[in-house]
Amino acid sequence: MGIKTPRNPGGISTFTEDVLKIERCGPDEDYLTVIDVPGIFRNTTQGVTTDKDRQLVERMVKNYIRDSRTVILAILPCNVDIATQEILAFAEEVDPTGERTLGILTKPDFLKERSAKAVVCDLVLSKRRPLTLGCYVVRSRGGDEEDSDGDADLLHREDTFKDEPWTSLPGHKTGIKALRVCLQDLLGQIADKAFPKLRSETRRKLTEKQEELASLGPARQTGRQQQQFLVSVVSNFQNIVIAALDADYSKNQAFADDNLRLITEVINRTDEFAVDFEAYAHTYSFQSIYRKKTSSLEIPPPDLPLFENEEDEEIDEKSSTHCDLDITQMHRRSRGVELGTFGPQVLSSAFQEQSIYWQKMATVYFSKVILSVHKFILGALGKVCHESRILDELISGLMRDLLVRYKDGMNRAIHLVDIERHKKPYTLNHYFNENLQKARKDRIDKVVKEKAWSDGNTGHQVVKLDDISSVVNNHSNAQHTSEEIHDILQAYYKVARKRFVDNIYHQAVDHCLLSGPSSPLTLFCEQWVLDLSDEKLQLIASESRATQERRQTLQTALQDLAEAIEILG
């Protein structure tokens, strides 16, 4: 306890708040607890006590007597002026009615003068400083008296009260036996009053301990228990995954966190990607004759090791260049022996040039989805696994395989880009022909409208047949071929763009990241737990020593509280 004594001169204090508990058990022992606190003192002794010791003793006494179920035995030596005893003032603060404060006058054998004995008798008879429960006078064994048989020693000390003036006091106010009877009655009265509150408090403590024990989860000392624990964590995790993919956010309180509303976030990102891809993914604008710079997205990929710093293809900002002129030059570089037609490699080259930014935009979009999925996994694990050590071990154990699956998904996205950009353009979609016919019609309409004028008689726009003929026929072979390449490319690009946006979601995002058999969301499953080695299982799911000790303490406390409730009825 660190108390300074002759045998322990190196002690740091004279008093301590540590409790030295001595139990006496037996069929004849009283069922009560006596707490002997140090006596209150005002003046300190140099080298022995300090002002901190005085404050410690005062605080200790007040803490113990504050309990409404405690009987305050105010020990008052007979040879000391009662008016100077602060314990009575402390007791009056916490027990103003005096229902549990009992005065104990000790050391009556120290009094020699008859007047001093009369003062003590007046206190016992409540003529001075009356207490609700009164005062008792007892003689305790002195420090220099030898040990002797308990009953004989008690009788010897009781003989003190056979002399005057003690014989004038009521017999039930003198001696240890009388005090014991009084204490038994007083404790019974306090117990009767405290029973309803004690029962309620005991049940409250039982509920608190049960909840604390439940918060520790099932016991995890054996391998079987550890497996069962992890399987229950997996089950709760997969329930959140299923609800998140179905957007069934009313099933679990965890979805109060918006980061766990996975499918909503993915669909929002996909919508943004589709809009941005339509607006910025092409190198040239079909609607105007000028090259259009595509603005790049500035959201970085998630901070995961699988994303290396690759040099993105920057968008060149060239001077205004006619799209037809670029197509004409491309045709000149790759033309063969042709008669009014062009080779398929020309269209392939033109499409590759027009789709330069597809991979960049697709990988940025896919990286955002990976980030959403990864945040969801970490957040869901945090919701179902409340012990930080186990959570850290789970994340560490899952991370390697998660990165592999993220990488596979990214490779799938890049593969889809390669298929679209580097295979020969082809489609069975009937919208291609509709788009092509519309492009040709729009081209003719634009030129014809420039030659049209308003007829004063009818109010309609009219054009000469010769002008129509010149629009259709007055084209060089190169110009005709360039226009055909432009119109076919425009029609095919629109079909390919929509197809690619659908494919990148269905085949890369949905299949690889969300609902496919190799989705990162399916990694943490029962099979993953069953495949763990004994050492890995022990590392992840075993209980710490502190948790084991706390569990044992709680189980013991629950057993004691259950027995207490049974006794209290």
C-alpha positions as CSV (number, residue, x, y, z in Angstrom):
1,M,0.0,0.0,0.0
2,G,3.0,2.3,0.2
3,I,2.4,3.3,3.8
4,K,5.3,4.7,5.8
5,T,6.0,2.5,8.9
6,P,9.1,1.7,11.0
7,R,9.4,-1.4,8.9
8,N,8.9,0.5,5.7
9,P,10.6,3.8,6.1
10,G,10.6,4.3,2.3
11,G,6.8,4.5,2.2
12,I,5.4,7.5,0.3
13,S,2.4,8.4,2.6
14,T,1.0,7.9,6.1
15,F,-2.5,7.1,4.8
16,T,-3.9,5.4,1.7
17,E,-7.3,4.8,0.1
18,D,-6.5,1.2,-0.5
19,V,-8.7,-1.2,1.5
20,L,-7.3,-3.9,3.8
21,K,-10.2,-6.4,4.0
22,I,-10.3,-8.9,6.8
23,E,-13.1,-11.5,6.8
24,R,-14.2,-13.5,9.7
25,C,-16.5,-16.4,8.8
26,G,-18.4,-18.7,11.0
27,P,-21.9,-19.7,12.3
28,D,-21.6,-17.4,15.3
29,E,-20.3,-14.3,13.5
30,D,-22.4,-11.3,12.8
31,Y,-23.4,-10.7,9.2
32,L,-22.1,-7.1,8.8
33,T,-19.2,-5.1,7.5
34,V,-17.3,-2.7,9.7
35,I,-15.2,-0.1,7.9
36,D,-12.6,1.5,10.2
37,V,-11.5,4.7,8.7
38,P,-8.7,6.9,10.1
39,G,-9.5,9.5,12.7
40,I,-10.0,13.0,11.6
41,F,-7.3,15.5,12.6
42,R,-6.7,19.2,12.1
43,N,-3.1,19.7,13.0
44,T,-0.3,18.0,11.0
45,T,2.9,16.5,12.5
46,Q,6.1,17.4,10.8
47,G,7.7,14.3,9.3
48,V,4.6,12.2,10.0
49,T,1.5,13.8,8.4
50,T,1.0,16.5,5.9
51,D,-1.9,18.7,4.8
52,K,-2.5,16.3,1.9
53,D,-2.9,13.5,4.5
54,R,-5.5,15.6,6.4
55,Q,-7.5,16.2,3.2
56,L,-7.2,12.5,2.2
57,V,-8.6,11.4,5.5
58,E,-11.4,13.9,5.4
59,R,-12.4,12.9,1.8
60,M,-12.2,9.2,2.7
61,V,-14.6,9.7,5.7
62,K,-17.1,11.7,3.7
63,N,-17.1,9.2,0.9
64,Y,-18.0,6.3,3.2
65,I,-20.6,8.0,5.3
66,R,-22.4,9.4,2.2
67,D,-23.9,5.9,1.5
68,S,-27.5,5.9,2.7
69,R,-27.2,2.2,3.8
70,T,-24.2,3.0,6.0
71,V,-24.6,3.3,9.8
72,I,-22.3,6.1,11.0
73,L,-20.6,5.1,14.3
74,A,-19.2,8.4,15.5
75,I,-16.3,7.3,17.8
76,L,-16.0,10.0,20.6
77,P,-13.3,9.5,23.2
78,C,-14.7,10.4,26.7
79,N,-11.6,12.4,27.6
80,V,-12.0,14.8,24.6
81,D,-14.4,17.7,24.3
82,I,-17.3,16.5,22.1
83,A,-17.7,20.0,20.7
84,T,-14.4,19.8,18.9
85,Q,-15.2,16.5,17.1
86,E,-15.8,17.2,13.4
87,I,-17.3,13.8,12.7
88,L,-20.6,14.9,14.1
89,A,-20.7,17.9,11.8
90,F,-19.8,15.7,8.8
91,A,-22.5,13.2,9.8
92,E,-25.1,15.9,10.1
93,E,-24.4,17.0,6.5
94,V,-25.2,13.6,5.0
95,D,-27.7,12.4,7.7
96,P,-29.6,15.6,8.8
97,T,-32.4,13.5,10.5
98,G,-29.8,11.5,12.4
99,E,-31.6,8.2,11.5
100,R,-28.3,6.4,11.0
101,T,-25.8,8.3,13.2
102,L,-24.9,6.6,16.5
103,G,-22.5,8.1,19.0
104,I,-20.0,5.7,20.6
105,L,-18.3,7.1,23.7
106,T,-15.0,5.2,24.4
107,K,-12.3,5.1,27.0
108,P,-14.5,5.8,30.0
109,D,-11.8,4.2,32.2
110,F,-9.6,7.2,31.4
111,L,-11.8,9.5,33.4
112,K,-10.8,10.1,37.0
113,E,-12.8,13.2,37.9
114,R,-16.4,12.7,38.9
115,S,-17.4,15.9,37.0
116,A,-16.0,14.5,33.7
117,K,-17.9,11.3,34.2
118,A,-21.1,13.3,34.8
119,V,-20.6,15.1,31.5
120,V,-20.4,11.7,29.7
121,C,-23.5,10.5,31.5
122,D,-25.4,13.6,30.3
123,L,-24.4,12.8,26.7
124,V,-25.7,9.3,27.1
125,L,-28.9,10.6,28.6
126,S,-29.2,13.1,25.8
127,K,-29.0,16.1,28.1
128,R,-26.2,17.5,26.0
129,R,-25.7,17.4,22.3
130,P,-28.6,15.0,21.8
131,L,-28.5,12.6,18.9
132,T,-31.6,11.0,17.3
133,L,-30.3,7.5,18.0
134,G,-28.5,8.5,21.2
135,C,-25.0,7.7,22.5
136,Y,-23.6,4.4,23.9
137,V,-20.6,4.2,26.2
138,V,-18.3,1.2,25.8
139,R,-14.9,0.2,27.1
140,S,-12.5,-1.3,24.5
141,R,-9.4,-3.3,25.2
142,G,-6.4,-1.1,25.7
143,G,-3.3,-1.5,23.5
144,D,-1.2,-2.7,26.5
145,E,-3.6,-5.3,27.7
146,E,-2.7,-8.9,27.0
147,D,-4.9,-11.1,24.7
148,S,-7.2,-13.3,26.6
149,D,-10.3,-15.4,26.1
150,G,-12.9,-13.3,24.3
151,D,-15.8,-13.9,26.7
152,A,-13.8,-13.5,29.9
153,D,-12.2,-10.4,28.6
154,L,-15.6,-8.9,27.6
155,L,-16.9,-9.6,31.1
156,H,-13.9,-8.0,32.7
157,R,-14.5,-4.8,30.6
158,E,-18.2,-4.9,31.3
159,D,-17.4,-4.7,35.1
160,T,-16.4,-1.0,34.5
161,F,-20.1,-0.1,34.4
162,K,-20.9,-1.6,37.8
163,D,-19.4,1.4,39.5
164,E,-20.8,4.9,40.1
165,P,-21.9,7.0,38.2
166,W,-22.2,4.4,35.3
167,T,-24.9,2.5,37.3
168,S,-27.2,5.4,36.9
169,L,-27.3,4.9,33.1
170,P,-29.8,2.6,31.4
171,G,-28.4,-0.9,31.0
172,H,-29.1,-0.9,27.2
173,K,-26.8,2.1,26.8
174,T,-23.6,0.7,28.2
175,G,-21.3,-2.1,27.1
176,I,-20.5,-4.0,24.0
177,K,-23.4,-6.4,24.3
178,A,-25.9,-3.5,24.4
179,L,-24.2,-1.9,21.4
180,R,-24.4,-5.2,19.5
181,V,-28.2,-5.5,20.1
182,C,-28.7,-1.8,19.0
183,L,-26.7,-2.3,15.9
184,Q,-28.6,-5.4,14.9
185,D,-31.9,-3.6,15.3
186,L,-30.6,-0.5,13.4
187,L,-29.2,-2.6,10.6
188,G,-32.5,-4.4,10.3
189,Q,-34.4,-1.1,10.1
190,I,-32.0,0.3,7.4
191,A,-32.2,-3.0,5.5
192,D,-36.0,-2.9,5.5
193,K,-36.0,0.7,4.1
194,A,-33.3,-0.1,1.6
195,F,-34.8,-3.4,0.3
196,P,-36.9,-1.9,-2.5
197,K,-34.1,0.3,-3.6
198,L,-31.6,-2.5,-3.2
199,R,-33.6,-4.9,-5.3
200,S,-34.0,-2.2,-8.0
201,E,-30.3,-1.4,-7.9
202,T,-29.3,-5.1,-8.0
203,R,-31.5,-5.7,-11.1
204,R,-30.0,-2.6,-12.7
205,K,-26.5,-3.8,-12.1
206,L,-27.5,-7.3,-13.4
207,T,-28.8,-5.7,-16.6
208,E,-25.6,-3.6,-17.0
209,K,-23.3,-6.6,-16.5
210,Q,-25.4,-8.7,-19.0
211,E,-25.1,-5.9,-21.6
212,E,-21.4,-5.5,-21.0
213,L,-20.9,-9.3,-21.3
214,A,-23.0,-9.3,-24.5
215,S,-20.8,-6.5,-25.9
216,L,-17.8,-8.8,-25.6
217,G,-19.4,-11.2,-28.0
218,P,-19.3,-15.0,-27.6
219,A,-16.3,-16.6,-25.9
220,R,-13.4,-17.1,-28.3
221,Q,-10.9,-19.4,-26.4
222,T,-11.1,-22.6,-28.6
223,G,-10.6,-22.9,-32.3
224,R,-14.3,-23.9,-32.7
225,Q,-15.5,-20.8,-30.8
226,Q,-13.2,-18.6,-32.9
227,Q,-14.6,-20.0,-36.1
228,Q,-18.2,-19.6,-34.9
229,F,-17.4,-16.0,-34.0
230,L,-16.0,-15.1,-37.4
231,V,-18.8,-16.9,-39.2
232,S,-21.3,-14.8,-37.2
233,V,-19.3,-11.7,-38.3
234,V,-19.4,-12.9,-41.9
235,S,-23.2,-13.4,-41.7
236,N,-23.8,-9.9,-40.4
237,F,-21.4,-8.4,-43.0
238,Q,-23.1,-10.2,-45.9
239,N,-26.5,-9.1,-44.7
240,I,-25.3,-5.5,-45.0
241,V,-23.9,-6.3,-48.5
242,I,-27.1,-7.8,-49.7
243,A,-29.2,-4.9,-48.4
244,A,-26.7,-2.4,-49.9
245,L,-26.9,-3.9,-53.4
246,D,-30.7,-4.1,-53.2
247,A,-30.9,-0.5,-51.9
248,D,-32.9,-1.8,-49.0
249,Y,-31.7,0.7,-46.5
250,S,-34.5,0.2,-43.9
251,K,-33.1,-3.3,-43.0
252,N,-30.1,-2.1,-40.9
253,Q,-29.3,0.9,-38.8
254,A,-25.8,0.9,-40.4
255,F,-27.2,2.6,-43.5
256,A,-27.5,5.9,-41.5
257,D,-23.9,6.2,-42.8
258,D,-24.2,7.4,-46.4
259,N,-20.9,5.7,-47.2
260,L,-22.6,2.4,-46.9
261,R,-25.3,3.2,-49.4
262,L,-23.2,1.5,-52.0
263,I,-25.4,0.9,-55.0
264,T,-26.8,4.4,-54.8
265,E,-23.3,5.9,-54.9
266,V,-22.2,3.6,-57.8
267,I,-25.3,4.5,-59.9
268,N,-24.7,8.2,-59.2
269,R,-21.1,7.8,-60.3
270,T,-22.2,5.8,-63.4
271,D,-24.7,8.5,-64.4
272,E,-22.0,11.2,-64.1
273,F,-19.7,9.0,-66.1
274,A,-22.2,8.6,-68.9
275,V,-22.8,12.3,-69.1
276,D,-19.1,13.2,-69.1
277,F,-18.3,10.4,-71.5
278,E,-20.8,11.7,-74.1
279,A,-19.5,15.3,-73.7
280,Y,-15.8,14.8,-73.5
281,A,-14.7,11.4,-74.6
282,H,-14.3,12.3,-78.4
283,T,-11.2,13.9,-79.8
284,Y,-13.1,15.8,-82.5
285,S,-16.6,17.3,-82.4
286,F,-18.9,16.1,-85.1
287,Q,-21.2,19.0,-84.7
288,S,-18.5,21.6,-85.5
289,I,-15.6,21.6,-87.8
290,Y,-13.1,22.4,-85.2
291,R,-11.1,20.1,-82.9
292,K,-12.5,20.2,-79.4
293,K,-10.4,19.8,-76.3
294,T,-11.8,17.3,-73.9
295,S,-11.6,18.4,-70.2
296,S,-10.1,15.8,-68.0
297,L,-11.6,14.7,-64.7
298,E,-9.6,15.8,-61.7
299,I,-10.7,13.3,-59.2
300,P,-7.7,11.1,-58.4
301,P,-7.8,7.3,-58.1
302,P,-8.1,5.7,-54.7
303,D,-5.0,5.5,-52.6
304,L,-4.4,1.8,-53.1
305,P,-1.2,0.1,-54.2
306,L,-2.7,-1.3,-57.4
307,F,-2.8,2.1,-59.0
308,E,0.6,3.1,-60.3
309,N,1.3,6.5,-61.6
310,E,0.8,6.1,-65.3
311,E,1.3,8.9,-67.8
312,D,-2.2,9.9,-68.9
313,E,-2.7,10.8,-72.5
314,E,-2.8,14.6,-72.4
315,I,-5.3,16.3,-74.7
316,D,-3.5,18.3,-77.3
317,E,-4.7,21.8,-77.8
318,K,-4.0,22.4,-81.5
319,S,-5.1,25.2,-83.7
320,S,-8.5,25.0,-85.3
321,T,-8.4,22.1,-87.7
322,H,-11.1,21.0,-90.1
323,C,-12.3,17.5,-89.3
324,D,-12.7,16.7,-92.9
325,L,-9.1,17.7,-93.6
326,D,-7.8,15.3,-90.9
327,I,-9.9,12.5,-92.4
328,T,-8.6,13.4,-95.9
329,Q,-5.0,13.2,-94.7
330,M,-5.7,9.9,-93.0
331,H,-7.2,8.6,-96.2
332,R,-4.2,9.7,-98.2
333,R,-1.8,7.9,-95.8
334,S,-3.6,4.6,-96.0
335,R,-5.5,4.4,-99.3
336,G,-5.0,1.5,-101.7
337,V,-6.3,0.6,-105.1
338,E,-9.9,1.6,-104.6
339,L,-12.7,2.6,-106.9
340,G,-15.2,4.9,-105.2
341,T,-14.6,3.2,-101.9
342,F,-12.1,3.1,-99.0
343,G,-10.4,0.3,-97.0
344,P,-11.6,-0.7,-93.6
345,Q,-8.2,0.3,-92.0
346,V,-9.1,4.0,-92.7
347,L,-12.2,3.8,-90.5
348,S,-10.3,1.9,-87.9
349,S,-7.6,4.5,-87.7
350,A,-10.2,7.3,-87.6
351,F,-12.1,5.6,-84.8
352,Q,-8.9,5.1,-82.8
353,E,-8.1,8.7,-83.2
354,Q,-11.5,9.8,-82.2
355,S,-11.5,7.6,-79.0
356,I,-8.1,8.4,-77.6
357,Y,-9.5,9.5,-74.3
358,W,-11.7,6.5,-73.6
359,Q,-9.2,4.6,-71.5
360,K,-8.4,7.6,-69.4
361,M,-12.0,8.3,-68.7
362,A,-12.9,4.7,-68.1
363,T,-10.1,4.1,-65.6
364,V,-10.9,7.3,-63.7
365,Y,-14.5,6.1,-63.5
366,F,-13.6,2.6,-62.5
367,S,-11.2,4.0,-59.9
368,K,-14.0,6.0,-58.3
369,V,-16.1,2.9,-58.1
370,I,-13.3,0.9,-56.5
371,L,-12.9,3.7,-53.9
372,S,-16.6,3.5,-53.2
373,V,-16.5,-0.3,-52.8
374,H,-13.4,-0.2,-50.6
375,K,-14.9,2.5,-48.3
376,F,-18.1,0.4,-48.1
377,I,-16.1,-2.8,-47.1
378,L,-14.2,-1.0,-44.4
379,G,-17.3,0.7,-43.1
380,A,-19.4,-2.5,-43.1
381,L,-16.6,-4.4,-41.3
382,G,-16.5,-1.6,-38.7
383,K,-20.2,-2.0,-38.1
384,V,-20.1,-5.7,-37.5
385,C,-16.8,-6.0,-35.7
386,H,-16.5,-3.7,-32.7
387,E,-13.1,-4.8,-31.4
388,S,-10.4,-2.7,-33.0
389,R,-7.7,-5.4,-32.8
390,I,-9.9,-8.0,-34.6
391,L,-11.0,-5.4,-37.2
392,D,-7.4,-4.5,-38.0
393,E,-6.4,-8.1,-38.3
394,L,-9.4,-8.8,-40.6
395,I,-8.5,-5.9,-42.9
396,S,-4.9,-7.0,-43.0
397,G,-5.9,-10.5,-43.9
398,L,-8.3,-9.4,-46.6
399,M,-6.3,-6.6,-48.2
400,R,-4.0,-8.7,-50.4
401,D,-6.9,-10.5,-52.1
402,L,-9.0,-7.4,-52.3
403,L,-6.2,-5.7,-54.2
404,V,-6.0,-8.6,-56.6
405,R,-9.7,-8.4,-57.3
406,Y,-9.6,-4.6,-57.8
407,K,-6.7,-5.1,-60.2
408,D,-8.6,-7.8,-62.1
409,G,-11.6,-5.5,-62.4
410,M,-9.4,-2.7,-63.7
411,N,-7.8,-5.1,-66.3
412,R,-11.3,-6.0,-67.4
413,A,-12.2,-2.4,-67.9
414,I,-9.0,-1.8,-69.9
415,H,-9.7,-4.9,-71.9
416,L,-13.1,-3.6,-72.9
417,V,-11.5,-0.4,-74.1
418,D,-9.0,-2.3,-76.2
419,I,-11.7,-4.4,-77.8
420,E,-13.7,-1.3,-78.7
421,R,-10.7,0.7,-80.0
422,H,-8.5,-1.8,-81.7
423,K,-10.9,-4.3,-83.3
424,K,-12.4,-3.6,-86.7
425,P,-15.5,-1.4,-86.3
426,Y,-18.6,-3.5,-86.6
427,T,-22.2,-3.5,-85.3
428,L,-25.5,-5.2,-85.9
429,N,-27.4,-2.4,-84.2
430,H,-30.0,-1.1,-86.6
431,Y,-29.5,2.4,-85.1
432,F,-26.2,2.6,-87.0
433,N,-28.0,2.7,-90.3
434,E,-30.5,5.2,-89.0
435,N,-27.7,7.4,-87.7
436,L,-25.8,7.1,-91.0
437,Q,-28.9,8.0,-93.1
438,K,-29.6,11.0,-90.8
439,A,-25.9,12.2,-91.1
440,R,-26.1,12.1,-94.9
441,K,-29.4,13.8,-94.9
442,D,-28.2,16.5,-92.5
443,R,-25.2,17.2,-94.7
444,I,-27.3,17.7,-97.9
445,D,-29.9,19.7,-96.0
446,K,-27.3,22.1,-94.7
447,V,-25.9,22.9,-98.2
448,V,-29.3,23.1,-99.8
449,K,-30.6,25.5,-97.2
450,E,-27.8,27.8,-98.1
451,K,-29.1,28.0,-101.7
452,A,-32.8,28.2,-100.8
453,W,-34.9,31.4,-100.8
454,S,-38.4,32.3,-99.8
455,D,-41.1,32.2,-102.4
456,G,-43.2,35.3,-102.2
457,N,-46.4,33.6,-103.4
458,T,-46.3,30.6,-101.2
459,G,-44.1,31.7,-98.4
460,H,-42.2,28.4,-98.6
461,Q,-38.5,27.9,-98.9
462,V,-37.6,26.8,-102.5
463,V,-34.5,25.8,-104.3
464,K,-33.6,25.2,-107.9
465,L,-33.2,21.7,-109.2
466,D,-29.9,22.6,-110.8
467,D,-28.6,23.7,-107.4
468,I,-29.6,20.4,-105.9
469,S,-27.8,18.6,-108.7
470,S,-24.7,20.6,-108.2
471,V,-24.7,19.9,-104.4
472,V,-25.0,16.1,-105.1
473,N,-22.7,15.8,-108.1
474,N,-20.0,18.5,-107.9
475,H,-17.7,16.5,-105.5
476,S,-14.3,15.2,-106.1
477,N,-13.5,11.6,-105.4
478,A,-11.4,12.6,-102.4
479,Q,-14.2,14.9,-101.0
480,H,-16.8,12.2,-101.5
481,T,-14.7,9.6,-99.7
482,S,-13.9,12.0,-96.8
483,E,-17.6,12.8,-96.3
484,E,-18.5,9.1,-96.4
485,I,-15.8,8.3,-93.8
486,H,-17.0,11.2,-91.7
487,D,-20.7,10.1,-91.8
488,I,-20.0,6.5,-91.1
489,L,-17.6,7.3,-88.3
490,Q,-20.2,9.6,-86.7
491,A,-22.9,7.0,-87.0
492,Y,-20.7,4.2,-85.7
493,Y,-19.1,6.3,-82.9
494,K,-22.5,7.1,-81.4
495,V,-23.5,3.4,-81.3
496,A,-20.1,2.3,-80.0
497,R,-20.1,5.0,-77.3
498,K,-23.4,3.8,-75.9
499,R,-22.4,0.2,-76.1
500,F,-19.2,0.9,-74.3
501,V,-20.8,2.7,-71.4
502,D,-23.2,-0.2,-70.9
503,N,-20.4,-2.8,-71.2
504,I,-18.1,-1.0,-68.8
505,Y,-20.8,-1.0,-66.2
506,H,-22.2,-4.5,-66.7
507,Q,-19.0,-6.4,-67.4
508,A,-16.5,-4.4,-65.4
509,V,-18.3,-2.7,-62.5
510,D,-21.3,-4.9,-61.8
511,H,-19.6,-8.3,-62.7
512,C,-16.1,-7.6,-61.3
513,L,-16.9,-5.3,-58.3
514,L,-20.5,-5.8,-57.2
515,S,-22.3,-9.1,-58.0
516,G,-20.0,-11.4,-59.8
517,P,-18.5,-14.5,-58.2
518,S,-15.1,-12.8,-57.8
519,S,-16.5,-9.6,-56.5
520,P,-14.5,-8.1,-53.6
521,L,-17.8,-8.0,-51.7
522,T,-17.9,-11.8,-51.7
523,L,-14.3,-12.3,-50.5
524,F,-15.2,-12.2,-46.8
525,C,-17.4,-15.3,-46.6
526,E,-17.7,-18.5,-44.6
527,Q,-15.3,-20.3,-46.9
528,W,-12.7,-17.7,-46.3
529,V,-13.0,-18.4,-42.5
530,L,-12.9,-22.1,-43.0
531,D,-9.7,-21.8,-45.1
532,L,-7.8,-20.0,-42.3
533,S,-5.0,-21.9,-40.8
534,D,-5.1,-22.5,-37.0
535,E,-2.4,-19.9,-36.5
536,K,-4.1,-17.3,-38.6
537,L,-7.5,-18.0,-36.9
538,Q,-5.9,-17.6,-33.5
539,L,-4.2,-14.4,-34.6
540,I,-7.5,-12.8,-35.9
541,A,-10.2,-14.1,-33.5
542,S,-8.6,-15.0,-30.2
543,E,-9.5,-13.0,-27.1
544,S,-6.9,-10.8,-25.5
545,R,-5.9,-11.6,-22.0
546,A,-7.7,-8.4,-20.8
547,T,-10.9,-9.5,-22.5
548,Q,-10.7,-13.0,-21.0
549,E,-10.2,-11.6,-17.5
550,R,-13.0,-9.1,-18.0
551,R,-15.3,-11.9,-19.2
552,Q,-14.5,-14.0,-16.1
553,T,-15.1,-11.1,-13.8
554,L,-18.4,-10.4,-15.4
555,Q,-19.6,-14.0,-15.3
556,T,-18.7,-14.1,-11.6
557,A,-20.5,-10.9,-10.9
558,L,-23.6,-12.1,-12.8
559,Q,-23.7,-15.3,-10.7
560,D,-23.4,-13.2,-7.5
561,L,-26.1,-10.8,-8.6
562,A,-28.4,-13.6,-9.6
563,E,-28.1,-15.1,-6.2
564,A,-28.6,-11.7,-4.6
565,I,-31.9,-11.2,-6.5
566,E,-33.1,-14.6,-5.5
567,I,-32.4,-13.8,-1.8
568,L,-34.0,-10.3,-2.1
569,G,-37.1,-11.9,-3.7
